[in-house]
Amino acid sequence: MNNSLPSNSLKRPEAILFDTDNTLYEYSPANKAAESAVCLKIKNLLGIDKITFYRFYNQAKIDVKQNLANTASGHSRLLYFQRMIELLGLKAQLLLSLDLEQTFWRTFLANAPLFPGVVDTLMYLKSINVPIAIVTDLTSHIQMRKLTYFGLEDTFDAVVTSEEVGSDKPDIRNFELVFSKLGISDRPDFWMVGDDPFSDIYGASSIGAITFQKIHSNVKKGTNLEKPDYTFNNYYQLLDIFKELIDN
């Protein structure tokens, strides 16, 4: 845990923003399980082995991201699977693409528990009337589906996805839109909780946020312009930091 700022230097925030993926839950195990489930389905339906699946799936992701760089649709599993099927030479297989997407997200959610302490932290902030919001990349449908699956559908005061803005973080329009939804000034005193040094930490700090980076497996602490003000390993640490900074 890193506390680089004395608590008496901070104002009570007008809002605290949270990223979703790899911030409220660990992304990699869920994504790995989901890809494995799709790989198995492809093997059973088409007889395609694991090596071939991942070769074409990874190429499909590259193709989609090149066409839709830094947009919500650039993360679309439906587009990944559609492109993968095309690369396999099967032409348009729309029902199969839709089926694979459903398999992916159903398995993903089943393997994406919230980090311990997330709910306690959010409930504390609500109890002291600090507005909280989600600012997340990817499409609105799946991000709303995730938050509903987590039981957080009524928790946040506002939710913004990069689909609404047309560009992923760190595009500041993501933050500006959430401020508008919260009905607060364009540049409020706000805090940002995220995992990604570039999109979350740099993106929010570039417009004046106090930043908190969630550190866990395969997450590297940001440096230089991407350096967070605070780091934490688990949400009970973050809750203690919030109580110290806000209650004091």
SULNORLIN-V683557 format. One record per residue. N is the residue number from 0. RES is the residue in one letter. PHI is phi as a letter, one per 20 degrees, with the letter a starting at -180 (NA if undefined). D_LAST is the distance of its C-alpha to the last C-alpha in Angstrom with 1 decimal. Layout:
n=N res=RES phi=PHI d_last=D_LAST
n=N res=RES phi=PHI d_last=D_LAST
This chain:
n=0 res=M phi=NA d_last=18.9
n=1 res=N phi=c d_last=18.0
n=2 res=N phi=d d_last=14.7
n=3 res=S phi=e d_last=16.2
n=4 res=L phi=c d_last=13.4
n=5 res=P phi=f d_last=10.8
n=6 res=S phi=f d_last=7.2
n=7 res=N phi=f d_last=7.6
n=8 res=S phi=e d_last=10.7
n=9 res=L phi=d d_last=9.7
n=10 res=K phi=e d_last=9.9
n=11 res=R phi=g d_last=9.3
n=12 res=P phi=f d_last=12.7
n=13 res=E phi=f d_last=15.7
n=14 res=A phi=a d_last=17.0
n=15 res=I phi=c d_last=16.9
n=16 res=L phi=d d_last=20.5
n=17 res=F phi=c d_last=22.1
n=18 res=D phi=f d_last=25.5
n=19 res=T phi=d d_last=27.8
n=20 res=D phi=f d_last=30.4
n=21 res=N phi=m d_last=29.4
n=22 res=T phi=d d_last=25.7
n=23 res=L phi=e d_last=25.7
n=24 res=Y phi=b d_last=28.8
n=25 res=E phi=e d_last=31.0
n=26 res=Y phi=f d_last=33.7
n=27 res=S phi=g d_last=36.4
n=28 res=P phi=f d_last=37.6
n=29 res=A phi=f d_last=37.8
n=30 res=N phi=f d_last=39.7
n=31 res=K phi=f d_last=42.0
n=32 res=A phi=f d_last=42.9
n=33 res=A phi=f d_last=43.6
n=34 res=E phi=f d_last=45.8
n=35 res=S phi=f d_last=47.7
n=36 res=A phi=f d_last=48.4
n=37 res=V phi=f d_last=49.8
n=38 res=C phi=g d_last=51.8
n=39 res=L phi=f d_last=53.4
n=40 res=K phi=f d_last=54.2
n=41 res=I phi=f d_last=55.9
n=42 res=K phi=f d_last=57.9
n=43 res=N phi=f d_last=59.1
n=44 res=L phi=e d_last=59.9
n=45 res=L phi=c d_last=61.3
n=46 res=G phi=m d_last=62.0
n=47 res=I phi=e d_last=59.8
n=48 res=D phi=f d_last=58.5
n=49 res=K phi=f d_last=55.0
n=50 res=I phi=f d_last=55.7
n=51 res=T phi=f d_last=57.3
n=52 res=F phi=g d_last=54.5
n=53 res=Y phi=f d_last=51.7
n=54 res=R phi=f d_last=53.9
n=55 res=F phi=f d_last=54.4
n=56 res=Y phi=f d_last=51.0
n=57 res=N phi=f d_last=49.3
n=58 res=Q phi=f d_last=51.7
n=59 res=A phi=f d_last=51.0
n=60 res=K phi=f d_last=47.3
n=61 res=I phi=f d_last=48.2
n=62 res=D phi=f d_last=50.6
n=63 res=V phi=f d_last=48.1
n=64 res=K phi=f d_last=45.3
n=65 res=Q phi=f d_last=47.7
n=66 res=N phi=f d_last=48.8
n=67 res=L phi=c d_last=45.4
n=68 res=A phi=g d_last=43.1
n=69 res=N phi=m d_last=39.4
n=70 res=T phi=c d_last=39.9
n=71 res=A phi=f d_last=39.0
n=72 res=S phi=f d_last=42.6
n=73 res=G phi=f d_last=42.7
n=74 res=H phi=d d_last=40.9
n=75 res=S phi=f d_last=43.3
n=76 res=R phi=f d_last=44.9
n=77 res=L phi=g d_last=47.6
n=78 res=L phi=f d_last=48.7
n=79 res=Y phi=g d_last=48.5
n=80 res=F phi=f d_last=50.9
n=81 res=Q phi=f d_last=53.1
n=82 res=R phi=f d_last=53.5
n=83 res=M phi=g d_last=54.0
n=84 res=I phi=f d_last=56.8
n=85 res=E phi=f d_last=58.4
n=86 res=L phi=f d_last=58.3
n=87 res=L phi=f d_last=60.0
n=88 res=G phi=n d_last=62.8
n=89 res=L phi=e d_last=62.5
n=90 res=K phi=l d_last=62.0
n=91 res=A phi=f d_last=60.1
n=92 res=Q phi=c d_last=59.1
n=93 res=L phi=f d_last=56.7
n=94 res=L phi=f d_last=56.5
n=95 res=L phi=f d_last=55.9
n=96 res=S phi=g d_last=53.1
n=97 res=L phi=f d_last=51.4
n=98 res=D phi=f d_last=52.0
n=99 res=L phi=f d_last=50.5
n=100 res=E phi=f d_last=47.3
n=101 res=Q phi=f d_last=46.9
n=102 res=T phi=f d_last=47.5
n=103 res=F phi=g d_last=44.9
n=104 res=W phi=f d_last=42.1
n=105 res=R phi=f d_last=43.0
n=106 res=T phi=f d_last=42.9
n=107 res=F phi=g d_last=39.8
n=108 res=L phi=f d_last=37.7
n=109 res=A phi=f d_last=39.2
n=110 res=N phi=d d_last=37.8
n=111 res=A phi=c d_last=34.3
n=112 res=P phi=f d_last=32.0
n=113 res=L phi=f d_last=28.3
n=114 res=F phi=f d_last=26.2
n=115 res=P phi=g d_last=24.8
n=116 res=G phi=n d_last=21.3
n=117 res=V phi=f d_last=21.8
n=118 res=V phi=f d_last=22.2
n=119 res=D phi=f d_last=19.3
n=120 res=T phi=f d_last=16.9
n=121 res=L phi=f d_last=18.6
n=122 res=M phi=f d_last=18.6
n=123 res=Y phi=f d_last=14.9
n=124 res=L phi=f d_last=14.4
n=125 res=K phi=f d_last=17.3
n=126 res=S phi=f d_last=15.9
n=127 res=I phi=d d_last=12.9
n=128 res=N phi=m d_last=15.5
n=129 res=V phi=e d_last=14.6
n=130 res=P phi=g d_last=18.2
n=131 res=I phi=c d_last=19.5
n=132 res=A phi=b d_last=22.8
n=133 res=I phi=d d_last=25.3
n=134 res=V phi=c d_last=26.9
n=135 res=T phi=c d_last=29.7
n=136 res=D phi=e d_last=33.2
n=137 res=L phi=n d_last=36.4
n=138 res=T phi=f d_last=38.2
n=139 res=S phi=f d_last=36.7
n=140 res=H phi=g d_last=38.9
n=141 res=I phi=f d_last=38.0
n=142 res=Q phi=f d_last=34.2
n=143 res=M phi=f d_last=34.3
n=144 res=R phi=f d_last=36.5
n=145 res=K phi=f d_last=34.0
n=146 res=L phi=f d_last=31.0
n=147 res=T phi=f d_last=33.4
n=148 res=Y phi=f d_last=34.6
n=149 res=F phi=f d_last=31.0
n=150 res=G phi=m d_last=30.6
n=151 res=L phi=d d_last=27.9
n=152 res=E phi=f d_last=30.2
n=153 res=D phi=d d_last=28.2
n=154 res=T phi=e d_last=24.7
n=155 res=F phi=e d_last=24.1
n=156 res=D phi=f d_last=24.1
n=157 res=A phi=b d_last=26.4
n=158 res=V phi=c d_last=28.4
n=159 res=V phi=c d_last=30.1
n=160 res=T phi=d d_last=32.7
n=161 res=S phi=f d_last=34.5
n=162 res=E phi=f d_last=37.7
n=163 res=E phi=f d_last=36.5
n=164 res=V phi=e d_last=36.0
n=165 res=G phi=n d_last=39.0
n=166 res=S phi=b d_last=37.3
n=167 res=D phi=f d_last=34.9
n=168 res=K phi=g d_last=31.5
n=169 res=P phi=e d_last=30.8
n=170 res=D phi=g d_last=32.7
n=171 res=I phi=f d_last=30.1
n=172 res=R phi=f d_last=31.9
n=173 res=N phi=f d_last=30.2
n=174 res=F phi=f d_last=26.8
n=175 res=E phi=f d_last=28.3
n=176 res=L phi=f d_last=29.9
n=177 res=V phi=f d_last=26.8
n=178 res=F phi=f d_last=25.1
n=179 res=S phi=f d_last=28.3
n=180 res=K phi=f d_last=28.2
n=181 res=L phi=e d_last=24.7
n=182 res=G phi=m d_last=25.9
n=183 res=I phi=d d_last=23.4
n=184 res=S phi=f d_last=24.2
n=185 res=D phi=f d_last=26.0
n=186 res=R phi=c d_last=23.3
n=187 res=P phi=f d_last=20.0
n=188 res=D phi=f d_last=16.6
n=189 res=F phi=c d_last=16.9
n=190 res=W phi=d d_last=16.2
n=191 res=M phi=c d_last=19.3
n=192 res=V phi=d d_last=19.9
n=193 res=G phi=b d_last=23.4
n=194 res=D phi=d d_last=25.9
n=195 res=D phi=e d_last=28.4
n=196 res=P phi=f d_last=27.8
n=197 res=F phi=e d_last=30.0
n=198 res=S phi=f d_last=29.7
n=199 res=D phi=e d_last=26.0
n=200 res=I phi=f d_last=24.3
n=201 res=Y phi=f d_last=26.7
n=202 res=G phi=g d_last=27.3
n=203 res=A phi=f d_last=23.8
n=204 res=S phi=f d_last=22.8
n=205 res=S phi=f d_last=26.0
n=206 res=I phi=d d_last=24.7
n=207 res=G phi=n d_last=21.2
n=208 res=A phi=f d_last=19.1
n=209 res=I phi=e d_last=16.4
n=210 res=T phi=d d_last=18.4
n=211 res=F phi=c d_last=18.1
n=212 res=Q phi=d d_last=21.5
n=213 res=K phi=e d_last=22.8
n=214 res=I phi=d d_last=25.1
n=215 res=H phi=b d_last=28.0
n=216 res=S phi=g d_last=31.8
n=217 res=N phi=m d_last=33.4
n=218 res=V phi=d d_last=30.2
n=219 res=K phi=d d_last=29.9
n=220 res=K phi=f d_last=26.8
n=221 res=G phi=f d_last=27.3
n=222 res=T phi=c d_last=28.3
n=223 res=N phi=l d_last=28.8
n=224 res=L phi=f d_last=28.1
n=225 res=E phi=d d_last=27.2
n=226 res=K phi=f d_last=24.5
n=227 res=P phi=f d_last=21.2
n=228 res=D phi=f d_last=17.9
n=229 res=Y phi=c d_last=17.0
n=230 res=T phi=c d_last=19.5
n=231 res=F phi=b d_last=19.4
n=232 res=N phi=e d_last=22.4
n=233 res=N phi=b d_last=21.5
n=234 res=Y phi=f d_last=19.3
n=235 res=Y phi=f d_last=17.8
n=236 res=Q phi=f d_last=16.4
n=237 res=L phi=f d_last=15.1
n=238 res=L phi=f d_last=13.6
n=239 res=D phi=f d_last=11.7
n=240 res=I phi=f d_last=10.6
n=241 res=F phi=g d_last=9.6
n=242 res=K phi=f d_last=7.6
n=243 res=E phi=f d_last=5.8
n=244 res=L phi=f d_last=5.6
n=245 res=I phi=e d_last=5.4
n=246 res=D phi=f d_last=3.8
n=247 res=N phi=e d_last=0.0
